[in-house]
């Protein structure tokens, strides 16, 4: 009987981990896309920065770059929250399984 409970508990944890992995992959893809956009904005800024005065286009590029960096930070914060939640959930499951085996 304990073996069945253990099997289903492990199966449940594996299924939860799979769902979490998909969310993590989505956040990672978003973070990578944001990084590419930031790098593109940097290249555009370097191309346009031949004069000493900032043009309106350069200012807009800088604003876009700041916005993208803020969005990337937000994405990283979401990843951290997901990881923290998963750690908390898995810790509880481990304690539950340990109690069942005791």
ChimeraX commands (.cxc) that place a marker at each C-alpha (Angstrom):
marker #1 position 0.00,0.00,0.00 radius 0.5
marker #1 position 2.82,2.40,0.89 radius 0.5
marker #1 position 4.48,1.56,-2.41 radius 0.5
marker #1 position 1.36,2.62,-4.34 radius 0.5
marker #1 position 1.19,5.91,-2.45 radius 0.5
marker #1 position 4.86,6.51,-3.07 radius 0.5
marker #1 position 4.50,5.70,-6.78 radius 0.5
marker #1 position 1.57,8.09,-7.23 radius 0.5
marker #1 position 3.33,10.79,-5.22 radius 0.5
marker #1 position 6.43,10.53,-7.39 radius 0.5
marker #1 position 4.26,10.53,-10.52 radius 0.5
marker #1 position 2.47,13.67,-9.30 radius 0.5
marker #1 position 5.77,15.44,-8.63 radius 0.5
marker #1 position 7.04,14.50,-12.10 radius 0.5
marker #1 position 3.91,15.88,-13.75 radius 0.5
marker #1 position 4.17,19.12,-11.77 radius 0.5
marker #1 position 7.81,19.49,-12.76 radius 0.5
marker #1 position 6.88,19.07,-16.43 radius 0.5
marker #1 position 4.37,21.93,-16.24 radius 0.5
marker #1 position 6.91,24.10,-14.46 radius 0.5
marker #1 position 9.54,23.36,-17.12 radius 0.5
marker #1 position 7.25,24.65,-19.85 radius 0.5
marker #1 position 6.73,27.92,-17.98 radius 0.5
marker #1 position 10.47,28.24,-17.40 radius 0.5
marker #1 position 11.18,27.62,-21.09 radius 0.5
marker #1 position 8.68,30.31,-22.09 radius 0.5
marker #1 position 10.29,32.82,-19.73 radius 0.5
marker #1 position 13.75,31.88,-20.97 radius 0.5
marker #1 position 12.68,32.39,-24.59 radius 0.5
marker #1 position 11.17,35.77,-23.70 radius 0.5
marker #1 position 14.34,36.80,-21.86 radius 0.5
marker #1 position 16.50,35.81,-24.84 radius 0.5
marker #1 position 14.24,37.71,-27.26 radius 0.5
marker #1 position 14.45,40.79,-25.05 radius 0.5
marker #1 position 18.24,40.49,-24.96 radius 0.5
marker #1 position 18.34,40.39,-28.77 radius 0.5
marker #1 position 16.16,43.50,-28.94 radius 0.5
marker #1 position 18.41,45.29,-26.43 radius 0.5
marker #1 position 21.48,44.42,-28.50 radius 0.5
marker #1 position 19.75,45.66,-31.66 radius 0.5
marker #1 position 18.90,48.94,-29.93 radius 0.5
marker #1 position 22.53,49.29,-28.84 radius 0.5
marker #1 position 23.76,48.75,-32.41 radius 0.5
marker #1 position 21.27,51.30,-33.73 radius 0.5
marker #1 position 22.38,53.78,-31.10 radius 0.5
marker #1 position 26.05,53.32,-31.97 radius 0.5
marker #1 position 25.29,53.86,-35.67 radius 0.5
marker #1 position 23.36,57.04,-34.95 radius 0.5
marker #1 position 25.83,58.46,-32.41 radius 0.5
marker #1 position 28.27,59.97,-34.90 radius 0.5
marker #1 position 27.52,63.56,-33.77 radius 0.5
marker #1 position 27.93,65.00,-30.29 radius 0.5
marker #1 position 24.31,66.03,-29.78 radius 0.5
marker #1 position 21.62,63.46,-29.22 radius 0.5
marker #1 position 18.97,63.43,-31.88 radius 0.5
marker #1 position 15.35,62.62,-31.23 radius 0.5
marker #1 position 15.93,59.21,-32.80 radius 0.5
marker #1 position 18.80,58.49,-30.42 radius 0.5
marker #1 position 16.70,59.53,-27.44 radius 0.5
marker #1 position 13.88,57.26,-28.58 radius 0.5
marker #1 position 16.34,54.41,-29.03 radius 0.5
marker #1 position 17.65,54.93,-25.50 radius 0.5
marker #1 position 14.10,55.01,-24.13 radius 0.5
marker #1 position 13.28,51.79,-25.97 radius 0.5
marker #1 position 16.45,50.22,-24.62 radius 0.5
marker #1 position 15.54,51.18,-21.04 radius 0.5
marker #1 position 12.02,49.80,-21.51 radius 0.5
marker #1 position 13.38,46.51,-22.86 radius 0.5
marker #1 position 15.82,46.21,-19.98 radius 0.5
marker #1 position 12.99,46.83,-17.49 radius 0.5
marker #1 position 10.92,44.15,-19.21 radius 0.5
marker #1 position 13.87,41.75,-19.09 radius 0.5
marker #1 position 14.27,42.42,-15.36 radius 0.5
marker #1 position 10.57,41.75,-14.88 radius 0.5
marker #1 position 10.91,38.46,-16.76 radius 0.5
marker #1 position 13.87,37.43,-14.61 radius 0.5
marker #1 position 11.88,38.31,-11.48 radius 0.5
marker #1 position 9.03,36.10,-12.73 radius 0.5
marker #1 position 11.48,33.25,-13.27 radius 0.5
marker #1 position 12.79,33.69,-9.73 radius 0.5
marker #1 position 9.27,33.67,-8.28 radius 0.5
marker #1 position 8.43,30.50,-10.23 radius 0.5
marker #1 position 11.60,28.81,-9.02 radius 0.5
marker #1 position 10.93,29.86,-5.42 radius 0.5
marker #1 position 7.36,28.56,-5.61 radius 0.5
marker #1 position 8.57,25.28,-7.10 radius 0.5
marker #1 position 11.21,24.88,-4.40 radius 0.5
marker #1 position 8.63,25.53,-1.68 radius 0.5
marker #1 position 6.18,23.09,-3.27 radius 0.5
marker #1 position 8.81,20.38,-3.73 radius 0.5
marker #1 position 10.09,20.81,-0.18 radius 0.5
marker #1 position 6.58,20.23,1.11 radius 0.5
marker #1 position 6.20,17.16,-1.08 radius 0.5
marker #1 position 9.51,15.75,0.11 radius 0.5
marker #1 position 8.49,16.22,3.74 radius 0.5
marker #1 position 5.15,14.58,2.98 radius 0.5
marker #1 position 6.86,11.59,1.34 radius 0.5
marker #1 position 9.33,11.29,4.21 radius 0.5
marker #1 position 6.45,11.26,6.70 radius 0.5
marker #1 position 4.67,8.55,4.70 radius 0.5
marker #1 position 7.76,6.37,4.65 radius 0.5
marker #1 position 8.44,6.83,8.37 radius 0.5
marker link #1:1,2 radius 0.2
marker link #1:2,3 radius 0.2
marker link #1:3,4 radius 0.2
marker link #1:4,5 radius 0.2
marker link #1:5,6 radius 0.2
marker link #1:6,7 radius 0.2
marker link #1:7,8 radius 0.2
marker link #1:8,9 radius 0.2
marker link #1:9,10 radius 0.2
marker link #1:10,11 radius 0.2
marker link #1:11,12 radius 0.2
marker link #1:12,13 radius 0.2
marker link #1:13,14 radius 0.2
marker link #1:14,15 radius 0.2
marker link #1:15,16 radius 0.2
marker link #1:16,17 radius 0.2
marker link #1:17,18 radius 0.2
marker link #1:18,19 radius 0.2
marker link #1:19,20 radius 0.2
marker link #1:20,21 radius 0.2
marker link #1:21,22 radius 0.2
marker link #1:22,23 radius 0.2
marker link #1:23,24 radius 0.2
marker link #1:24,25 radius 0.2
marker link #1:25,26 radius 0.2
marker link #1:26,27 radius 0.2
marker link #1:27,28 radius 0.2
marker link #1:28,29 radius 0.2
marker link #1:29,30 radius 0.2
marker link #1:30,31 radius 0.2
marker link #1:31,32 radius 0.2
marker link #1:32,33 radius 0.2
marker link #1:33,34 radius 0.2
marker link #1:34,35 radius 0.2
marker link #1:35,36 radius 0.2
marker link #1:36,37 radius 0.2
marker link #1:37,38 radius 0.2
marker link #1:38,39 radius 0.2
marker link #1:39,40 radius 0.2
marker link #1:40,41 radius 0.2
marker link #1:41,42 radius 0.2
marker link #1:42,43 radius 0.2
marker link #1:43,44 radius 0.2
marker link #1:44,45 radius 0.2
marker link #1:45,46 radius 0.2
marker link #1:46,47 radius 0.2
marker link #1:47,48 radius 0.2
marker link #1:48,49 radius 0.2
marker link #1:49,50 radius 0.2
marker link #1:50,51 radius 0.2
marker link #1:51,52 radius 0.2
marker link #1:52,53 radius 0.2
marker link #1:53,54 radius 0.2
marker link #1:54,55 radius 0.2
marker link #1:55,56 radius 0.2
marker link #1:56,57 radius 0.2
marker link #1:57,58 radius 0.2
marker link #1:58,59 radius 0.2
marker link #1:59,60 radius 0.2
marker link #1:60,61 radius 0.2
marker link #1:61,62 radius 0.2
marker link #1:62,63 radius 0.2
marker link #1:63,64 radius 0.2
marker link #1:64,65 radius 0.2
marker link #1:65,66 radius 0.2
marker link #1:66,67 radius 0.2
marker link #1:67,68 radius 0.2
marker link #1:68,69 radius 0.2
marker link #1:69,70 radius 0.2
marker link #1:70,71 radius 0.2
marker link #1:71,72 radius 0.2
marker link #1:72,73 radius 0.2
marker link #1:73,74 radius 0.2
marker link #1:74,75 radius 0.2
marker link #1:75,76 radius 0.2
marker link #1:76,77 radius 0.2
marker link #1:77,78 radius 0.2
marker link #1:78,79 radius 0.2
marker link #1:79,80 radius 0.2
marker link #1:80,81 radius 0.2
marker link #1:81,82 radius 0.2
marker link #1:82,83 radius 0.2
marker link #1:83,84 radius 0.2
marker link #1:84,85 radius 0.2
marker link #1:85,86 radius 0.2
marker link #1:86,87 radius 0.2
marker link #1:87,88 radius 0.2
marker link #1:88,89 radius 0.2
marker link #1:89,90 radius 0.2
marker link #1:90,91 radius 0.2
marker link #1:91,92 radius 0.2
marker link #1:92,93 radius 0.2
marker link #1:93,94 radius 0.2
marker link #1:94,95 radius 0.2
marker link #1:95,96 radius 0.2
marker link #1:96,97 radius 0.2
marker link #1:97,98 radius 0.2
marker link #1:98,99 radius 0.2
marker link #1:99,100 radius 0.2
marker link #1:100,101 radius 0.2
marker link #1:101,102 radius 0.2
view
